[in-house]
Amino acid sequence: MDVEELRTFVAVARAGQFQAAADELGISQQAVSKRIAALERHVEVTLLVRTSRGSRLSLDGQVFLPHAKKVLAAIEQAEQAVRPGSRPLRVDVLNRRIAPAQAVYRFYRDHPEMDLDAVTLSTDNAAQAAQAVSEGTVDASFRALPADQVPAGVSAERLLDVPLELLVGPGHPLADAPWFSPADLAGHRIWIPGIRPGTEWAAFYRMMSDAFGLSIDALGPDFGDEALMDALADSTALATLIGSADRYLWPRTHDLRRIPLHEPTPVYPHVLLSRSDDQHPVLTALREQLRTVAPRVSGDVWVPGWVVGR
């Protein structure tokens, strides 16, 4: 059953004349007649009785009309539900403690009238997250994705470079340094529990290890962020890496130290993935804010060679 035929039938029923319905729909009277004839052939009954003064509903037409209106109303509701801006923007931020989540949160604080939904596809790697964007499961995702893995129809823009910092306890040999270079970390154990093989962050840290001769491992069970902070506070040997914009909390008595890295500054490159044809107004506003206010890392910077360029 053709939707335009239904819409034409309802218009004729409301106007009582074919020409008036044609004017309302912006088509010719002949087109109205063809649509009504096609609809009547489809339902195999006469819906409209032609009179010298126009038309009126037949008995079957009177029965059919409320159902036709319900179908058109349902179609309008379905179209409205997916119209750009009519539903919340669904953004994958990977982890609620890290920089993308904080950037989206700041955007929402600046624009509380905008409707968005922050989700974490934490079990998906970058390729799987890009596929979720392509399939419409989410509108956007922040990932460190190789340029050759961006699916067709998905745009990738590197908008959030986050400098890495070393996090250590007060007894660590590097605890009092104002900053140091990544090469200075050679010989120190860097523990990042939760790194999973096949993920983009596993690839990132593997390349960083190779580039600077570092010992980065994920040995042992991952009991969560709080357990990691406890272990760092009690250790004179353990260190971990976090983003400068990541939000981690620990008891004041832990006295953990965040120490910048320079010469070069390793940055984790968060790439905003979205469908190329996505016109959601909140996505447009988020992208523009990141382009405008996201901090730029100056000086010598290190990123893996495979990541999407700026």
C-alpha positions as CSV (number, residue, x, y, z in Angstrom):
1,M,0.0,0.0,0.0
2,D,1.4,3.3,-1.1
3,V,1.7,6.0,1.6
4,E,1.1,8.8,-0.8
5,E,-2.1,7.1,-1.9
6,L,-3.2,7.0,1.8
7,R,-2.3,10.7,2.3
8,T,-4.3,11.6,-0.8
9,F,-7.3,9.7,0.3
10,V,-7.3,11.4,3.7
11,A,-6.9,14.8,2.0
12,V,-9.9,14.2,-0.3
13,A,-12.0,13.0,2.6
14,R,-11.2,16.1,4.5
15,A,-11.7,18.6,1.6
16,G,-14.6,16.9,-0.1
17,Q,-13.3,17.7,-3.5
18,F,-10.5,16.3,-5.7
19,Q,-9.3,19.8,-6.8
20,A,-9.1,21.1,-3.2
21,A,-7.1,18.0,-2.2
22,A,-4.8,18.5,-5.2
23,D,-4.2,22.1,-4.2
24,E,-3.4,21.1,-0.7
25,L,-1.0,18.4,-1.8
26,G,0.6,20.5,-4.6
27,I,-0.2,18.0,-7.3
28,S,-2.6,17.9,-10.3
29,Q,-6.3,16.8,-10.0
30,Q,-5.4,14.0,-12.5
31,A,-2.7,12.8,-10.1
32,V,-5.2,12.7,-7.2
33,S,-7.6,10.7,-9.3
34,K,-4.9,8.2,-10.3
35,R,-3.8,7.7,-6.6
36,I,-7.4,7.2,-5.4
37,A,-8.0,4.7,-8.2
38,A,-4.9,2.8,-7.4
39,L,-5.8,2.7,-3.7
40,E,-9.3,1.4,-4.4
41,R,-7.8,-1.3,-6.7
42,H,-5.5,-2.3,-3.8
43,V,-8.2,-2.6,-1.2
44,E,-10.8,-3.9,-3.7
45,V,-13.6,-1.6,-2.6
46,T,-14.9,1.8,-3.5
47,L,-13.8,4.4,-0.9
48,L,-15.1,7.6,-2.4
49,V,-18.4,8.3,-4.2
50,R,-18.1,11.0,-6.9
51,T,-21.0,13.5,-6.9
52,S,-21.8,16.6,-8.9
53,R,-20.5,18.7,-6.0
54,G,-17.3,16.8,-5.4
55,S,-17.0,13.5,-3.5
56,R,-18.1,11.8,-0.3
57,L,-17.0,8.7,1.6
58,S,-18.7,5.4,0.9
59,L,-19.5,3.2,3.8
60,D,-16.3,1.3,3.2
61,G,-14.5,4.6,3.0
62,Q,-15.9,5.6,6.4
63,V,-14.6,2.4,7.9
64,F,-11.2,2.8,6.2
65,L,-10.6,6.5,7.0
66,P,-9.7,6.2,10.8
67,H,-7.3,3.4,10.0
68,A,-5.7,5.4,7.2
69,K,-5.2,8.4,9.6
70,K,-3.6,6.1,12.2
71,V,-1.1,4.7,9.6
72,L,-0.2,8.3,8.6
73,A,0.2,9.3,12.2
74,A,2.5,6.3,12.9
75,I,4.6,7.2,9.9
76,E,4.9,10.8,11.0
77,Q,6.0,9.6,14.5
78,A,8.6,7.3,13.0
79,E,10.0,10.0,10.8
80,Q,10.1,12.4,13.7
81,A,11.9,9.9,15.9
82,V,14.9,9.8,13.6
83,R,14.8,13.4,12.4
84,P,18.2,15.1,13.2
85,G,18.0,16.6,16.7
86,S,14.8,14.8,17.6
87,R,16.6,12.2,19.8
88,P,19.6,12.4,22.1
89,L,23.0,12.3,20.5
90,R,24.5,8.9,21.5
91,V,28.3,9.2,22.0
92,D,30.7,6.4,23.0
93,V,33.4,7.8,25.4
94,L,35.0,4.4,26.0
95,N,35.6,5.1,29.8
96,R,34.0,7.6,32.0
97,R,37.3,8.7,33.7
98,I,39.3,9.5,30.6
99,A,39.6,12.6,28.4
100,P,36.7,12.0,25.9
101,A,34.2,11.6,28.7
102,Q,35.5,14.8,30.4
103,A,35.3,16.7,27.1
104,V,31.8,15.6,26.5
105,Y,30.9,16.5,30.0
106,R,32.3,20.0,29.6
107,F,30.4,20.4,26.4
108,Y,27.2,19.4,28.2
109,R,27.9,21.9,31.0
110,D,28.3,24.6,28.5
111,H,25.2,23.6,26.6
112,P,22.7,22.0,29.1
113,E,19.9,22.5,26.6
114,M,21.4,19.9,24.3
115,D,20.3,16.3,24.6
116,L,23.0,13.7,24.6
117,D,23.6,10.2,26.0
118,A,27.2,9.2,26.9
119,V,27.8,5.5,26.7
120,T,30.9,3.3,27.1
121,L,31.5,0.5,24.5
122,S,34.4,-0.6,26.7
123,T,34.5,-4.2,25.5
124,D,34.8,-3.1,21.8
125,N,38.1,-2.4,20.1
126,A,38.5,0.6,17.7
127,A,37.4,-1.4,14.7
128,Q,34.3,-2.7,16.4
129,A,33.4,0.8,17.7
130,A,33.8,2.2,14.1
131,Q,31.4,-0.5,12.9
132,A,28.9,0.5,15.6
133,V,29.1,4.0,14.3
134,S,28.7,2.8,10.7
135,E,25.6,0.7,11.7
136,G,24.0,3.5,13.7
137,T,24.3,1.8,17.1
138,V,26.0,5.0,18.3
139,D,26.3,8.4,16.6
140,A,29.9,9.0,17.4
141,S,32.9,7.4,19.2
142,F,36.3,8.5,20.4
143,R,39.0,6.0,19.3
144,A,42.6,5.9,18.3
145,L,42.0,4.3,14.9
146,P,44.4,3.6,12.1
147,A,43.5,5.5,9.0
148,D,43.2,2.3,6.9
149,Q,40.6,0.9,9.3
150,V,38.0,3.7,9.0
151,P,35.0,2.2,7.3
152,A,33.5,3.7,4.2
153,G,30.8,6.3,5.1
154,V,32.5,7.1,8.4
155,S,34.4,10.3,8.9
156,A,37.4,10.4,11.3
157,E,38.8,13.7,12.7
158,R,41.6,13.8,15.3
159,L,40.3,16.3,17.7
160,L,41.6,15.4,21.1
161,D,45.3,14.8,21.7
162,V,45.9,14.0,25.3
163,P,49.5,14.2,26.8
164,L,50.5,11.3,28.9
165,E,51.7,11.7,32.5
166,L,53.5,9.3,34.8
167,L,51.6,8.4,38.0
168,V,53.7,7.2,40.9
169,G,53.6,6.9,44.7
170,P,55.6,9.1,47.0
171,G,58.3,6.5,47.5
172,H,59.1,6.0,43.8
173,P,62.6,7.2,42.6
174,L,61.0,9.6,40.1
175,A,58.4,11.0,42.5
176,D,60.0,14.4,42.9
177,A,60.9,15.1,39.3
178,P,59.2,18.1,37.7
179,W,59.2,16.3,34.4
180,F,61.2,13.9,32.4
181,S,61.4,12.4,28.9
182,P,59.9,9.0,28.0
183,A,63.4,7.6,27.5
184,D,64.1,8.3,31.3
185,L,61.5,5.7,32.1
186,A,63.6,2.8,30.7
187,G,64.3,0.3,33.4
188,H,61.3,1.3,35.4
189,R,58.2,-1.0,35.5
190,I,55.1,0.7,34.1
191,W,52.0,-1.3,35.0
192,I,48.8,-0.7,33.1
193,P,46.4,-3.5,34.2
194,G,43.5,-4.1,31.9
195,I,45.3,-3.8,28.6
196,R,43.5,-6.3,26.3
197,P,45.1,-7.8,23.2
198,G,43.6,-6.6,20.0
199,T,42.6,-3.2,21.3
200,E,43.9,0.1,20.1
201,W,45.4,1.0,23.5
202,A,47.3,-2.3,23.5
203,A,48.8,-1.3,20.0
204,F,49.5,2.2,21.3
205,Y,51.5,1.1,24.3
206,R,53.3,-1.6,22.4
207,M,54.6,1.0,19.9
208,M,55.5,3.4,22.7
209,S,57.4,0.6,24.4
210,D,59.3,-0.1,21.2
211,A,60.0,3.6,20.5
212,F,61.5,4.4,23.9
213,G,62.7,1.0,25.2
214,L,60.1,0.9,28.0
215,S,58.8,-2.0,30.1
216,I,55.0,-1.7,29.9
217,D,52.9,-4.7,31.1
218,A,49.5,-5.7,32.2
219,L,50.5,-8.7,34.3
220,G,48.1,-9.8,37.0
221,P,44.4,-9.3,37.5
222,D,42.7,-6.0,37.0
223,F,40.8,-5.1,40.3
224,G,39.9,-1.6,39.1
225,D,41.2,1.9,39.4
226,E,41.0,2.0,43.2
227,A,43.2,-1.1,43.6
228,L,45.7,0.4,41.1
229,M,45.9,3.6,43.2
230,D,46.5,1.6,46.4
231,A,49.2,-0.5,44.7
232,L,51.0,2.7,43.5
233,A,50.8,4.3,46.9
234,D,52.4,1.3,48.6
235,S,55.1,0.7,46.0
236,T,58.6,2.1,45.4
237,A,58.8,0.5,42.0
238,L,55.5,0.6,40.3
239,A,54.3,3.4,37.9
240,T,51.5,3.8,35.5
241,L,50.6,6.1,32.6
242,I,47.5,8.3,32.5
243,G,46.2,11.1,30.4
244,S,46.6,14.6,31.6
245,A,42.9,15.2,31.2
246,D,41.9,11.9,32.8
247,R,40.0,12.2,36.1
248,Y,41.2,9.8,38.8
249,L,40.6,10.2,42.5
250,W,42.5,8.8,45.4
251,P,42.8,9.4,49.2
252,R,44.9,12.3,50.2
253,T,47.1,10.0,52.2
254,H,48.2,8.2,49.1
255,D,50.1,11.3,48.0
256,L,50.3,10.2,44.4
257,R,52.3,12.3,41.9
258,R,51.3,13.2,38.3
259,I,54.5,13.9,36.4
260,P,54.5,15.4,32.8
261,L,56.5,13.8,30.0
262,H,58.4,16.0,27.5
263,E,61.0,15.8,24.8
264,P,59.0,14.4,23.2
265,T,55.5,14.5,24.7
266,P,53.7,11.2,24.0
267,V,50.0,11.9,23.3
268,Y,47.1,9.6,23.1
269,P,45.2,10.6,19.9
270,H,41.5,10.4,20.4
271,V,39.8,10.4,16.9
272,L,36.1,11.4,16.7
273,L,34.3,8.9,14.5
274,S,30.9,9.7,13.0
275,R,28.8,8.8,10.0
276,S,29.7,11.1,7.1
277,D,26.0,11.9,6.5
278,D,25.0,12.4,10.2
279,Q,23.5,15.9,10.5
280,H,22.6,15.7,14.2
281,P,22.8,19.3,15.4
282,V,24.4,18.3,18.7
283,L,27.1,16.4,16.9
284,T,27.8,19.5,14.9
285,A,28.0,21.6,18.0
286,L,30.2,19.1,19.8
287,R,32.6,18.9,16.9
288,E,32.9,22.7,16.6
289,Q,33.6,23.1,20.3
290,L,36.3,20.5,20.2
291,R,37.9,22.2,17.2
292,T,37.8,25.5,19.1
293,V,38.6,24.8,22.7
294,A,40.4,21.4,22.8
295,P,44.0,22.1,24.0
296,R,46.8,21.9,21.5
297,V,50.0,20.2,22.5
298,S,53.0,22.3,21.7
299,G,56.6,21.3,21.2
300,D,57.9,17.9,20.2
301,V,55.1,15.3,20.2
302,W,55.1,11.6,19.7
303,V,52.2,9.6,18.3
304,P,52.1,6.2,16.6
305,G,52.6,6.5,12.8
306,W,49.4,4.6,12.1
307,V,46.9,7.0,13.7
308,V,44.6,9.3,11.7
309,G,46.5,12.6,11.0
310,R,45.4,16.0,12.3
